[in-house]
Amino acid sequence: MFASLSKYGPTVSHPVATRFSFGPFFLFPDKRLLVCHGKQVKLGGRALDILIALVRQAGSVLSTRDLLAEVWRDTVVEEGSLRFHLVTLRKALSDGDPGVSYVVNVPGRGYTFVATVVVSGGAPAGSGSADVPVGARLHGGFLQCGGDAIVGREREIEQIIRQLGERRFVSIVGAGGIGKTTVANAVVERLREEFDGRVVCIDLSVIRDSDLVSATLVAALRQGQGTASIGEVCAAIGHTRTLVLLDCCEHLIDDVAQVVEVLYRSAAGISILVTSREVVNVDGEYVFRLPPLEVPPPGEMLSGRAALNYSAVRLFAERVVQAGCRFELTDENAQSVARLCRGLDGIALAIELAARQLPTFGLAGILELVDNNSRLMWHGRRTAVPRHQTLRATLDWSYGLLTERERLCLRRLAVFVGGFALEAAVCVLAAEDIERADVMEAINQLSNKSLLDVRLHDTGVRYFLLDTTRSYVRVKLEEAGELDRFCARHTSFYAARWLDEPVADDACDKQSADFGNVRAALEWTLVREKDVLTGCRLVASYARLLLRRSMVGEVRKWTEIALAKLDVRERGSPIELELVASYGQALMFTGSNSREVQIAHERGLSIAMSLGDAAWHERLLCGLIMHLYRISDFRGALSFATEAVQWMLAQGRDASAVYSMQGVALHMMGDIASSSRLWDAVVESNAAHEGYALVPCGLGINLYLRALSGKARNLWLTGHSKDAEHAANDAIEKARGLRHPATQCVTLIWAGEVFAWTGNWTRLTRIADELDTLVRVNGFTPYRYAAQGIRGQIAFAEGRAGEAIALLEACLGGMKTCDYTMPASIFRNALAMALCFIGDARRATLICDETIVEIVANGDALHLPQVLITKAAALRLEGDHRASVSCLRDALRAARKQGATAYERQIQLIGVDEV
């Protein structure tokens, strides 16, 4: 009798439970005992039987016939006897909890118990028994949603209160677990006094019967004072200010719509607050879409303190402590917590469930569970409503309310990652079993039901599945045997979009919106090896855009995979050219400048020449020149650049790009005048063709900014210190505006040295901070050591010589490991200066001698005057005055040969008479 089914699923039944609690009452069926506020409630046997029957089926309608059969099993009685004992029961419940309606009559149907009932196996209160609430709590107070403090919803609460005041009817709409009930309760609490306590809160989540909506609302508004229609109740309320909260309406949305429309139109004093995963869609409704909690954006490096500015992180940290775990948000774990909160979509329920797993799995373990989609079965509070016990339960609730067509479309949408356009969804989902128009209608309904997030993007309207939802429906898609079929359709769509329509260089921002879907296609084609050739072609196109966005780590990953799986028949093809060129550039920035980088560039040049691809030939020339001077082969870089200029002029092509690179080699070799001429021409060319500075070239090297930074350096070397700082700041600012991290790093290091030369340590500290952030976020391994070296320079300037020596030694060791030695002479010199400061003149002299040997071998004569000046100081400390003066004379000759007047003045200040 008590295990009925409805269109919303099975009705909960607890025939063997030994304790039920609701409001202030405890009911013990086996002991035939009802307790309220610690005292037994005197209740006749028949009334108690009626209560037990109703409580066991809370939220469901029991007919008069069923109740009579249950209570008077062996006796035939009239309906009047039932009504008599119901009056007695209602009075006893009202005496214990005044103003609260527990039993509601559904005209023509029967009776239902409408309070939240907590069921347990008989353990004493507070013993930790597995309590599960069933039914709907209904009175002028709160819905039961947990007693934890609300985190990060102050702005939303204020907005809803304001809209309620202006419009009277607000629907809080959002995905399951996002926090709608929590926010609604906070709004009710804030407004309680304003409504003089006339507040009615109804939880509809466990009401299965649509006829109960109106009956439950009427009973609540009349507080048990007999039956009436909704119209009569509205007439009685009139202009009396009353706040009605209807929570969890989506499964009864049609019936809720009818009721709230009557309330809104017929009682001017009633304000209505609704929570639902679906819009009610009636007159007067103001829809407030509750957003997820704020999560740190990907790529942002955060301290522990800064991470707490994001409400999702704050919620996680608070709930972990409440779970009894010793946890402190630190600079070291902030990134992991941020990643976790992003992976959980900022959904409050998901974050709370994750926090409860920390004592068992630790932070790294939880992240792995999220990556493996095990999050769906995390358990929450024992007393949480069933739909919030796990993420799977939350999604089961939403999925169960969909039509079959909506379910079909939702699970097929699992193949999309990140945002997608309507066109993409229609093309991928529409098949022989569903028409395009039906797909569009289903997507509209899924959006209305908060299963699809709709956002405006530069490229138009985009649709998003939350990661948790995607994990859930992907399982459904696999269970339906459709996963591979729709992964193939998804790949075909994006391959056609990226390969059949060549991507223009200025389309980077537009195409980047599809990066998530391209990655999904690459996983299917390359990692799962479903269509390797298409995957390789897609990587070749994808890598070009990734380089333009400085996403070199991802370029390295995919090009490495693609090159390893490229068919032998594609060797020497345009596909291999793009793959090998992109791989060489990515490896240069993320790994080491090893021989492998040179081989990749040389292979690319060979293919470009055989194919007659002049554009790729030029790009690879620049990349190879860059590789040569990064490994301190400045003579080789100059020779190669000179040959490249001649080749480009012979081809009738603009050689500005190579001029900029040639300028670097000349500058490092101490030819200040020649490098200035080349760089001035590049800078002037940019002024004549506005916009060049704003677009990096295909391999992530902005030649204008390199020239502008070099010009700043030459200005300082030739004695124009203020102009040098101005030009350096200009280059750094333009690089920042470019929003291309690799170019930013190059500019910060290259132009930033000007501030070390001028002794502007405050500015250099800011540069080091910015460089550190970019390096950590983007994984630019070689630049990590440059940042370390700059920190060492700053530490020495601030008198922390011991720290400076440690930093500089680590910097030089790291640079040697990754073959990035271009700035090594600068930092060797700084190390020698720090050693002089602590009196270790012998070691300082040895380091200077080693540096001079390297300069002679490599050709970076630019730093020779500076190193000779430092060696002179070390020799003076050793007491070798004659050798010190000889060093200064060598330094002066080198400076004059280069035209480095700044060093000349420095030497003269040391002791012009002696020199």
N, C-alpha and C positions, 0 to 999 in steps of 0.2 A: 504493500500500500504506500510505503513511504519512499519508494525509489522510482520516481517518475522521470520522464524525458520530455524535453521541449526543444524548440528550434535553437535555443541558446546553449544546449548541452545538458548533461545530467544534473538533476537536482540533488543537492547534498543531503545525505541522511546519516544520522548518528544514533542508531538504535541501541548501541551497547555502551555509549559514553556514560560515565558515572558522575560527571559534573558539567554544568553549563553555567556561564555567567553572562549577565547583561545588565547594563547600568549598575545600580548598587546591589543587584540581586545575585544570589547563587542558588542554583537548583540542583538537587541530588536525587535523580529519579529512583535509584535503587533503594535509597533510604526514605523516599517519599517525603522530602524535606525542602522547603523554600526558606532561604535566609535573606534578610535585608538589613544592612548596617549592623551585622553581627547578631541580630535577633531573629528568632523563628517567626515566620508569617503564618498566622492561623488561617488555614484554607481547607475547605471541605474536600472530601476525596474525589468527587466528580470534577470540581473546579480544577483540582491539581492534575487529574488525568488529562483534562482539556489543555492545560498549560504545557504539560509534557509533550503531548501530541503536536501542538503548534510550534513549540521551540525546536523540536527535532526536525521540523520542516520549515524553518525560518526562511522567509522570502518567497515561499510558494503558497498558493491558494489551496486550502483544504475545504472540500465541499461539506455542506451540512450533513449529507448522508455518510461521508467518510468519518466525520467526527463522531456521529452517533454510533456508527459501527465500532469505532475504536474504544469509546468510553463506556458504552452500554452493549458489550459484546453479546451477552446472553439474554438481553432484555429488550423488548420493543417499547420505545417511548416516543412521545411526540416532540416536535421541534421546539415547543415552548420550554421544555425542560433544559434544552441546550442553551437557549437565550437566557434563562434564569441564572444558570451557573456562570455564564459569560459575564453577566452584570456583576456577580460576586467577585469574579476573577479580576475584572477591570478595576473595581473599587480597591481591591487589595494592592494591585500594582500602582494605582494612582496615589494611594496613601504613602507608599514607600518612595515614590519618585513623582512628586506633583508636577503637573503640566506636561507629562510625557505620555504619548500614545504608543502602546506596545502592540495591541491587537486591533486590526483594522478589518471592518466589514466590506466585502466587495459585493455590491448588490447583484443578486441573481447568481452569484458564483460560490460564495462561502466566506471564509475568514483566513487571515494571514498574520503572522508575527513579523513585525517590521523593525526590530532592533538588531544591532550587531550582537551576535551570540558567540562567545568564546568557548570552545569545546575542549575538554581535557579528559585524561583517563583516570581522574579521581585523586590525583596527588594534591596535597594541600597547596593553597595559594602561595606563590612565591617559591615553589620548589623546582622551578625550571621545567615544568611539564610542557609537552608539545601542544601548545594552544593554537587553534586555528579559528578565526572569526568567520561566522556565517550569518547572513542577514543584514539588515540595514538599520543603522542607528538613526533615530529621528527625534529631535527635540530642539529647543532653543539654544543649543550650545555648539560644540565642535563635532565635526566628523573625526573619527579616530585615525590619525595618520602618523602617529609617533610623536614623541615629545622632544626631539632634538631641536636645537636652535636652527633657524632658517639662515642659510648662507647665500649671499650674493644675489638676493632678489629684491632689494630695497627699491630700486628704480622701477621694476615691473609692478610692485605692489602699489607704489604711488600713482603710476599711470592708470592702473585699473580703478583705483579709488576715484581718481579724477574723472574717468570716463563714466563710472557709475553715477557720479553726481550730475554729469551733463546729460546722460542718455538713458539711465535707469535699467538698461538691459545689456549686460556684457557676457560674452562667451569666451572663456579661456580655452583655447584650442592648441593642441600640440601632441607630439608623439607620446606613446606610453612610457611612463617612468620619468618624464621630463620635469615633473614637479607641479602639475596643475593643482592637485588637491592641497598640497602644502601652501602654495601661494594663495589659493582661495580661502583657506582657513585663516591665513594672516590678514587678508582683507576683511574678513568677518570680524576678527578680533579688534582691528582698528576702528571699525564702524559700529561696534556694539553699543557704545554710549550714544552715538549720534541717532541710532534707531531706538533708543530707550529700552534696549534689551529685546525688542520684538524681532527676533531672528529665528529663522527656521532652516535647518540644515538636513538634507536628505541624501543618503548614499544609495544610489540606484544600482550599484555594481552587482549586487547579488539578487536583485529582483529579476525574475525570469519572465514573468507574465506582464504583457503590455497593459492589461486592464488595471494593474496595480498602480500605475503612475498617478493617475488622477485621484484614485482612492487614497493613496498614501499621502499625497499633498494635501488633500482636503482634511484628512485626519490630523495632520500636523498643524495646519493653520487653525483648526477649530479646537485643538488640544483636548480631543476626546469628548466634546460636547455634542454628541449625536451626529447623525449623518446629514449630508447636504450635498448639493451639486457644486461644481467649481464656480459656476456663475453666481450662485447664492453666497458663496464664501467671498468672492470678489466684491459683491454689492455690500456685504457687511463690513469689509475692510475699508472700502472707499478710499479716502485720502489719508487714512492712518498709516504712518510710515512703517513699513515692514520690509525686511530683507529676507529673500528666499535664495538659498544656495541649493542647486541640484547638481550633485557630483556624479561623474562617470555616466554620461547619458548616451554614449555612442550606440549601445546595443538596443536602445529603446528610442532612437532618435525621432522617428515619425510621431510617436505618441507624446514625447517630450515637446516636440514642435507645436502640437495642437494645444497642449496645456499652457505653455509659456506664452503663446500668442494671446490666449484668453486672459491670462494674468496681466499681460502688458497693456492690453486694450481696455480691460474692464475695471482695473483698480489702479488709479493714478498714484496711490501711496506706495505701491509695491515696487521695489527694486529687485531685479533678478540677476543672479550670478550663476552661470552654468560652466561646468568643466566637461570637456568632451574631446575625443580624438577626431570628431567630425563636426563641421559647422552645422548649427541647427537650421539656418537658412529660412528665417521668418522675418516679417516686418519688425523694425525696431531694434534688431540685433546689431550690436557692435562687436566685431570679432577681434579679439586680442590674441595674436599668435605668440605663444610663449616660446622664446628662443632657448636653445641650450645654454648651460652655464658657459661663461667665458673661458676659453682655453688659450694657452700661449700659441702663437702662430709657429708653424714649422720654420726652422732655420734661425730662430731667435735664441741667442745665448743668454741665459738668465741666472742671476744669483738666487739663492734661497729666498732672500727678502723680496726681490723683485717678482719672483714666481707667485708669491702670495697676493699680488695685485689681481690675479686671475681667480675668479670665484670657483672654478672647477678644482683648481689646485688647493684652494683654501678648504673646500668641502672635504676633499680627500684627506688632507692633513688632520682635520678635526675628527673625522670619523675613525681614522686609524687609532687615534688616542683613545676614543671611546670604546674601541674594540679591545682595549687592554694591551696594546702593543707600545713598547717604548720606541718612539719614532720622532726624528727631528728633520725638518726640511732644511737641507744644506746646499751649498754651492755645488757639491759633488753629485747629489742625487736629484737636484731640481730638474735637470734635463730629462731624466727617466720618468719622473712624475708628470712632467709636461707631456711627454710622449704618450704615457698611459691615458691621461685625460683626453688627449686628442683621439686616441684609438677608441675611446669609449664615447666619443661624439659629444662630450660635455653633458651627457644624460645623467641627471642626479641619481636615479636609482642604480644605474650601472656603476657609477663611482662609489656609491655607498656599499654596494655588494663587493666591489673590488677591495675596498678598505677592510672589509671583514675577512678577506683571504690573506691579508699581509702576515698575521702571526703564524700562519701555516706555511705559506709559500715564499715569503719575502718579496721584495720589489721586483727583482729580476725574474723570479718565478711567475709572478702575476703578468708581467709583460709577455713572457713566453706563452702563457695561457691565452692572452688576448690575441697574439699572433696566430695561435692554433685554433682560435674560435671556440675555446673551451669555456669562455665566459658565460655562455648561455645557460649553464647549469649551476652557476654560483647561487648559493642560498642566502637569503636575507633573514630578517627577524621571524621568529616562530609565530608571532602574533600579527604579522603583516597580512593584508587581505590576500587571498589566493593568487590573484593576478599579479601581485608584486613579490611573490615568494622567490621567483627566479626570473631572469631575463627571458627565458624560453616561455614561461607562463605569461609574461606580459605580451610577447609576440603571438603566442597561441591565441590569446584573447582577441587581438586585432585581426589575425588571419581568419579566425572562425567567423568573424562578422562580414567577411567579403563574399561577394557572389563568386561563382565558379570562374567566370570570365576574368574578374579582377584578380583572383588567385593565380590564374594562368599567367596573366601579364606581369604580376608582381614577381613571381619566381623567375620568369625569363629576364626580368630587369637585373637579376643578380649578376649577369655577365658584364654589366657596366661598372666601371670604377671611377669615382669622382663624378663630376657633372657631365650631363649629356643633353643634347638638344632634342626637341620633339621629333624632328626629322629622323635622327638616329634611332630613337626608340621605335618609331613606326616601321622603318626599314628592317630593323633586326627582328622585331617581335611578330610582325604580320607574316603569317604563313598560311598553309592550306586550311588550317582549322580556325583562323580568325582574320577578319577583314581589317583594313587600315582604319576605317571609321570606328570600328569597335575598339581598336587599340587606343585611339585618341580619347574616346569616351572613358575607357578604363583608367587611363593616366589622369584624366580630370578627376575621377572619383577617388583614386588613390591619393591624389593631392589633397582633396577635400577631407579625407580620412586620416591625414597627418602621417601617411606612410611614404610620401614623397615630399621632399622639401623643394620649394620653387624659389629661385633667386634670379634677380636681374643681373646680367653680366654685360660686359662691353660688347660681346658678340650676340646678345639677345637673351631671351629667357632660357635658363638652364635648370635641369631637374637633378636632384641628388637623393640617393638612398643613404641613410645612415649606415655606418659600417656594421653595426650590430644587426640591423635589419637585413643587410646584404648577406651576412654570415648565415642567418636563419633561413632566408629564402633560397640561398645557394644549395643548402642541404635538400630543400624541397625539390629544387630543379634536378638535382642528382638522383633523388628517389624516383622522380618521374621519368628517368632515363633520357633526359633532354639536354644534359650539360654539354657534351661535346658538340651536339648539333647546333646549339645556339652560340657556343664559343666560336664555332666556325663562321656563322653568320655575322657575329660581332666583328671578327677579324676581317672578313671580306669587306665590310662597310668601311672600316678605318683604313685598310690597305688601299682601297679605291680612292679614298679621300686624300691620302698622303702620297700615293704613288702615281695615280693616273692624272692628278692635278698637281703639277710641280709647285712646291712651296716657295713663294717669293721671300727674299731676305727681309722685307718689311712686314711679313705676316707673323712674326714671332709671338706677339702677345695674343693674337687670335688663335693660333695653333696651340699655344701652351694650355689653353682650356681643356684640350683633349689628351694631355699627357698621361693622365691616369688610365684612360682607355687604351692608349698605345702600349703602355706597360703591360696591361692585361693581355693584349694581343701578342706581345713578345713572349710572355710567360707561356702562352698556349702554343705558339709556333716554334719557339726555340728551346725553352726549358723542357716542355713536354714533347718536343720534336714532332708536332703534328703537321707543320708546313715550314721546313727550315728555309727554303729559298725565299718565300715571302717574308719570313722573319728577318733574314739578312738584308733584304731590300728595305724593309721598314726601319731597321737599325741605321742604315746608311742615311736615310732621310731624317730620322729622329735625331741622330747625333749632331747634325748640322745646327739644328735649333737649340739643342742642349748647350753646345759650345757658345752660342750667342747669348745664352743666359748664364754662362759660366758654371754649368752643372757638370763639371769635369769628372767627378767621382762616378756619376751614373754613365757618362760616356765611356769611361774605362771599363765598367762592368759589362755593358752590352756589346761593345765592340770586341772585347776579349772573347765573349761567348760566340759571337757571330763569326769571327775569324777562325776560331777553332772548328766550327761546323760548316764553314763555307765549302761548297762543292768544288772539286778540282776544275770543273768546266767554267767556273766563274773567276778563276785566277787571271789577273791582268785585265779584268773588266772594270767598268765605272763603279760597280758595287765594291769591289776590293779596294779601289782607289779611295773612296770615301771612308771606308772602314779603317784602312791602315793609316790614313792621314789623321783621322779623328783620334785613333788609338794613340798615336805618337804624341799628339798634343796633350791628351788627357794624362798619359803616363808622366810627361814632363812636370805637370803641376801637382800630381797626387802621389807619385812614387819617387823615382830618382831619375837623374839625367844620365842614365847609364847608356851603354852602347846600344841597348835595345831601342832607345828613343831615336838614335841616329839611323839605325837600320830601318825603322818604320818610315822615317822621313825620306830616306834614300829610295826605299821601295816605292813610296808614293810618287816621288819625282820620276822614277823610271816609267811607271804606268802612265803618268800625266803626259810625259813626252811621247810615248808610243801612241797615245790616244789623241795627241794634239790639243790637250785641254790646257789652254794658256792660263785660265783663271786659277785652276788648282795648282798649276806649276808655280805661279806667283806666290800663292799662299804657303806652299810647302817650302819655297825658298826662304821666306820670312821665318817660318818655323825652324828650319835648319840653322839659320843664322843665329836665332835666339838660343837654340840648344848649344851652339858653339861658345857663345860668350857666357852662358850660364855655367859651363864647365871650365871657364877661364881660358879658353883657347881664343884669345882676342886677335891674334895674328891670323889664325884660320878663319875667324868670322869676317875680318876685314877683306881677306883675299876672296872669300866666297861671295861677299856682298859686292865687291868690285866687279867680279865676273857676272854676277846677277844683273847689275845695272847695265852692263854692256849688252847682255842678252836681251833685256827688256827694251832697250833703246833700238836694238836691231830689229825687234819685233814690232816697233812702232807703238809700244805701250807706255803708259804713264809710269815712271819709275819712282814716284814719290814714296811709295811704301818701302821700297828697298833703301832709298835715301835715308829714311828715318832710322832704319836698322844699321846702315853703314855709319851713321852719325854716332851710334852707341859705341861701335868698335873704335872709331877714331878718338872719341872722347876718353875712353878707358885707356887708350894708348898714349894719352897726353897731348893730342893734337886738338887743342881747344878751338883754335881759329877755324880749322876745316870743319869740325863738327858743328860749330855755330852757324857757318854758312849753310850747311845742309838743313839744319833744324829751323833756321829762320825762314828758309824757303817753304818748308812743310807748314809752319805756323801761318805764314802769309797766304799760302794756298788755301788753308782752312778758312781764313778770314774772307777770302774771295768766294768760297763755296760754303756758305753757312750750313751747318748741320753735320759736317764730316765728323766732328768731335763727339757727336751723340750716338754714333753707330759703330760698334766694334766690328772688325773684319771677321771673316768666317772662322778663323782659328783662335778667336778671343784675344787678339792683340790690337790695341788701339794705337795706331802709329802717331796720330796727332798728339795724344797725351804723353806718349814717350818723348816726342820732340819738345813739347812744352816743359816737361819736367827737366829734360836735359838743358834747355835754355836757362832755367832757373839755376841749375848747378853752375853753368858757365858764367852766369852773372856774378855769383859769389866768388868764383875763382878769379875773375877779372876785377874784383874790388867793388862790386855794386851790391852791397849786402842787403839794403832795404828793398831794392828792386828784385833781388833774388827771392826774398821771403814772400813778396807779393806774387811773383810768378809761381812759386811753389804752392802757395795757398790756392791760387787760381786753378792749377792743375788738379790738386786734391779735390777741390769743390766740384770741378767738372767731372772727375772720375766718379764721385759719389752720385752725381746726377745721372750718370750713365747706368747705374744699378747693375753693374757687371762685376762681381766680386774679384775675379782674377785681375781685371784691369785696375780695380781699386787697390789691390795688394801691391801690384807692380808700381803704381804711382805713389803710394804711401812710402814704400821703401826708397824708390828712386828720387822722388822730390823731397821726402822727409829728411834725407841726409843733410839738406841745406840747413835745417834747424839745429842739427848737431854741430855743424860748422859755425853757426852764428851764436851757439850757446843758449838758444831759446829752449830750455829744458821743459818748461811748462807746456809749450806747444808740442814738443816731441813726446811727452808723456801721453797727451791726448791721441797722438798718432799711433803710439804703441798700443793703447787700449783698443782703438778701432781695428788695428791690424790683428790683434789677438782674437777679437770677436769673429772677424772674417775667416781667420785660419781655422778656428774650432768648428765653426758652422759648416765650412765647405771642404774641410779635410785637405787643405793645401800643405802637405807635409814639409816641403822645402822652406816655405815662408814661416813655419813655426820657429825655425832656428834663427831666421832673420829677426823675428820679434824678440826672441831671447837675447840676441846681441844688442838690440836697441835698449832693452831693459838694463843690460850690463853697462852701456854707456851712461844711461841716466843715473844708475846707482853710483858709478864712479864720480860723476859730476856733483852728486849730493853727499859725497864723503863716505859712502859705504863701500870701501875698497874690497873688503873680503867678499861681500855679496857680488860685487861687480866681477871679480875674478872667477867665481864659481859660474856665474851666468855666461860669461864670455867663453870659458873653457867648454861648457856644455854646447854652446852655440857652434863653436868651431868643430867640435867632434861630430855633431849632427850634420853639419854642412858637408863634411868629408864623407859621411856615410851615404848621403843621398846625392852626392856629386853635384851639389849646388854651391860652387865656390866663388861665384862672381863677387860677392861683397866680402870675401874672407880677409883681404888685406886691411879693410876698414877695422874689422873687429880684432884682428891680430894687433894692430896698432893700439887700439883701446886697451887690450890686455896688457901690452907692454907699459903703457902709461900707468895703469893701476898697480903694476908690480913696482914701478919706480916710486909710487906714492908710499908703498909699505916698506921701501928700502931694499927690495930685492933687485938691485941694479944688474947683477950678473945674469939672472934669468931674463930680465927685460932686454938686455943686449942680445942674448941668444935668440929670442923671439924676433927681434928686429932683423937680425942677420938672416934668419930663416925666411922672413917675409920678403926681404930684398932679393934673395935667391929665387923665390917664387915669382916675384914681379918681373925679374929678368927673363925667367923661363916662359911666363905666360904673356907678358907684354902689357900688363896694366900699369904703365909708368905713371899714370895720373896720381897714384898714391905715394910715389917715391919721395917727393919732398916732405910729406907729412911723416913718413916712417923714419927718414933721416933725421928730422928734427927730434923725434922721440929718442932715437938712438943716441943723439948728441947729449940729451938730458941724462940718459942712463950712464954714458961714459963719464959725464961730469960728476955724477954721484960716486962712481968708482975712483974718482980722482985723476982720471986720464984727460987732462985739460987739452993737450995737444990733439988727441984723437977726436975729442968733442968738437973743437973748432974746425977740424978737417971735414967732419960730417956736415957741419952747418954750411961750409963752403960748397960741398957737393949738393946739398939741398937747394942752395941759392942758384947754382948753375942749372939744376933740373927745373926749378920754378921759372927761371927766366926763359929757358928753352921752350917751356909749355905756354908761357904768357900768363902764368898763374900769379898775378900781382898780390893776391891775398897772402900767399905763402911768403913772398918777398918781404912784405911788411912785417909778417910774424917773425921772420928771421932777424930783421933789422931791430925789432923790439927786444929780441933776446940779447943782442949785443953787436951792433953794426960795426963798431970799431974793431972788435976781435976778428970778425969775418973779413 
